[in-house]
C-alpha cells in the first residue's frame, strides 16, 4: 500500500489491513542460494517465502528447508540450486 497515491491510501485504510513487516536476506555459497525471511507473524513470513518460491524455476529445486522461531518472531529459509 506504500506505492499508492495518498488519496487512495486514505480511502483504503479502513478496508485493507497493513501487512506485517517481513525482511529478506539472501546468501550464496557455491551452487546453493538461500533466502532467509524473518518477521513477527509466521503466516506472513511463510506467505513471503511461498511467493518467492513460486517465482523460481522448478528445475532449480526450490524448497523451504527450515522454519523456526527466533527471539523477534519467526524465520523461514528457502533454498534453491543453480541450473547447470
Helices and strands as residue ranges (DSSP letters): H 6-12, E 22-29, E 32-39, H 42-54, G 58-60, E 63-69, E 74-81
